[in-house]
Amino acid sequence: MKKITIILTLTLISLLLITSCNTADEGVFQRIRESVPKVDVGSVDIIGITADDSTLYAYTSKKGFQSYAVNDINNPTSLSINNVYPGLYTADNSLNIGNIYFAERADANTANNLYTYDIALETTSAPDDSYTILQMRAQHDLMLVETGTKFSVLSVSDAGYSVNQDFDGLFNTTLKPTVLSQTSTQFIVSGINDDTDPAYVHYYLDSDTAIPEDLSSTVGTFDDYPIVAMMMTSTNFLVVINSLGDVWAMDTESTYNSFNLVGRIPNFPDDRDPADMPYPFFIDNNTLILQNENNVFYGITDTAITELDDTDYSSLIENMNNIQAKSYLVDGSDLYVGTMQNGIFKIDL
């Protein structure tokens, strides 16, 4: 009996030691999880901020449109907006938001109902069904529409939906193109051409000049994949990133038919569906910044791909460690990050 008691005692001690080790390890991860606020609205796509920097507006995957008081950013308020289709929304001015524009889902090749929500009055306009809308850029007052074989990028806030650019017969009408943007006046339309020999074609437009530039390269893989992120530097070097995470940059200033491969972003999520979906990024000091699939931040220039450390971006890395970003809004030195499951973070750049 004494022998059995000793064996049971030793077994119990062993179990306690194993359990305590596991609990200690779990405690580390538990503390990490508990240190990150959970906001049960799903992913957050930031649309804009008021001119006085007091209130943010965003679309959330679980709760629809929400407003966020910047000084109480974890307690959003729902807006009285219904029937919006995910992705089809934008603002008149993301840094001085007055109106939110949103569209309902429609059948293929059928016009969408487009609405205007007046933030000050908290009212929604009657629907406008003028266009078949394929895509809207949340912060840049742009929408991509389709009419027959023609695709157009329009300014949504303009009362007459002024045409930034028409692309007629340039893209496959079954495999629709995508628009991605840096500002409301700088954007790229990327998609499969309408030739018998399919390839991706990309057109850059700066609305200030209204001259669409056909992007091309002598390197064979440039037209094999869609472009998902972009940056035009202050020195007029265009940098683009494709769906594999390959970074391409202009060979020389304002030379749109000569791009060189800078390199590939480590562990870039190259299996996204759809592959041509624009990738979340922001721009700071001529550097395009994004996360890879492990949520590690990289800075992209026209010459290099660099993993960010806490030397220059300590607040960003400290706050966003192991948190996946869905959207960004840069407002002066303030960066607002909409996340996949942790609400919105305000970060001092």
C-alpha positions, 0 to 999 in steps of 0.5 A: 500500500505504501508503494502504491501511495508513493507511485501515486504521489510521484505521478501527481507531482509529475502531472502538476509539473507538466500542467504548471509548465503548460499553464505558464506557456499559455499564460504568455499567449493569454496575456498577449491576447488579453492585451489586444482589445477585441471589438466585435464588428469584424474587419474594418475598412476605414472610409474617412475622417471629419475635418476636425479629426474627431470622428472616423467613419468605416464599413465593418463586416459584421455591423455595417457602417460605423462611426468612431469617436477618435477619443473613444475609438473602441466604442463605435456607433452604427449608422442607419444605412442598410443594404450596402454591398461589401466593397461598394462605398466611398467618401467625397473627401477622406480627410474632410468627410461630408458624404458617404456613397454606397451601392446595393448589390445587383445582378450581373450586367445590371445597374446598381442602386447608388445612394448618398448618405449625408453625415451632418443631416443623417439622411440617405438620398433616393437611389440612382441607377445610372451605372453598373458598378464593379468597384469603388475605392473606399477613400478616393472618391472613385468607382469603376463602371461598365457599359458594354465593352467600355470600362470607365473610372468615375468621380462619385462625388461629382453631380454628373459623375465626371469621367476620369478615364474611359477604357474601351475595348482594352479589357476582357468583358468577362474577366473584369479589370480592377482599379487601385489607387493612391489618391483620388487623382492617381490610379491604375486599372489592371486586368486581362486584355481582350486579345486572343493571346491573354495577358495582363495590361495595366494603365496608370492615370494621373487625372491632373494630366488626363493621359493614360499611360500603358505600363509595360516592361521588357521583362517577360513576367511583368504582364503575367499577374495583376497589380495589387498595390502602387506608389508614385513617389514625389520624384515621379518614380512609379512602384507597383506590386503584383499578386505574387508580391513582386515589386517593380519600379520604373527604370527612369523617371516618368518612363512607363514602359521600362520597369525593373524587378526590385525583388519579392516581398518575403512571405507575401500571401500569393493565394488570395482569392480573387488574386487581383483584389487591391492589397492594404498599404499606406505611404509615408515619406516615399515608402510604401508600407504593408504587412506580409502574411505573418503580419511583418511590416515591410517598407518598399521604395523604388530600389529596395524591400526592407523589413521595418524595425522599431527604429523609425516605426516603433509605435506601428510595430509595437501596436500592430504586433500579430494584428492583421490590418485591413485598411489604413488612413494617413491624416498628417502624422496620425495613422489610423489602422482598421484591423481584421478583428481588433477594431481601429488603432491610432498610431503616431507616425 
